[in-house]
Amino acid sequence: MTRLTVSDNAVLLPIDMQQAFDHAPWPRRWNDAVDRNGLALLAAWRASGRPVIHVRHDSVMPGSTLSLGAPGNGFRPGFGPTGDEALVTKGVNAAFIGTDLDLRLRRLGVDTVVAFGISTDMCVSTSVRVGANLGYRMILVEDACDCFDQPDGEGGVISAREIHRAHVATLRAEFAEVTTTAALVEALQHPAAA
């Protein structure tokens, strides 16, 4: 197995790490470690001195728990920008659509985007796919993502864990390298010799 490497021209992209997802009307999530892993990534990334660009979903849907000003719009404890870290706000599923994210990345000379967040099958997957289509090397930290149980349209429910597995598999097949929190932290703390 090839050891993960992370270029100096990489950015960390936490996607929609917001409070609303812990409350109704959002269905059951599966990953109890999403916050712990996400915070570990942020700590290691910040220690490496690479940039972080946070993404927040500011829903334009009436009554949404993610609407700007709603309590659920706020970041989960420990997430959100600190210091001079950037914030990109979006109203759709892709962090690149209707925002200046691509411009910010190009101005920084970024070649690699490391993504994680909520939810795997919606905003994370869509952002990873668009980023890959724009030419970025995309890395998905799968155990720092989470998603929800979803109705299957036939009277049943597809479990959040199965939805996550399927989306990670399709992203791995064509759009991103997939890794874990531990492997990424190790790559940051102990870079491979050139």
Buried (B, 14 or more C-beta within 10 A) or exposed (E): EEEBEBEEBBBBBBBBBBBBBEEEEBEEBBBEEBBBBBBBBBEBBBEBEBBBBBBBBBBEEEEBBBBEEBEBBBBBEEBBBEEEBBEBBBBBBBBBBEBEBBEBBEEBEBBBBBBBBBBBBBBBBBBBBBBBEBEBBBBBBBBBBBBBBBEEEEEEEBBBEBBBBBBBEBBEEEBBBBBBBEBBBBBBEEBEEE
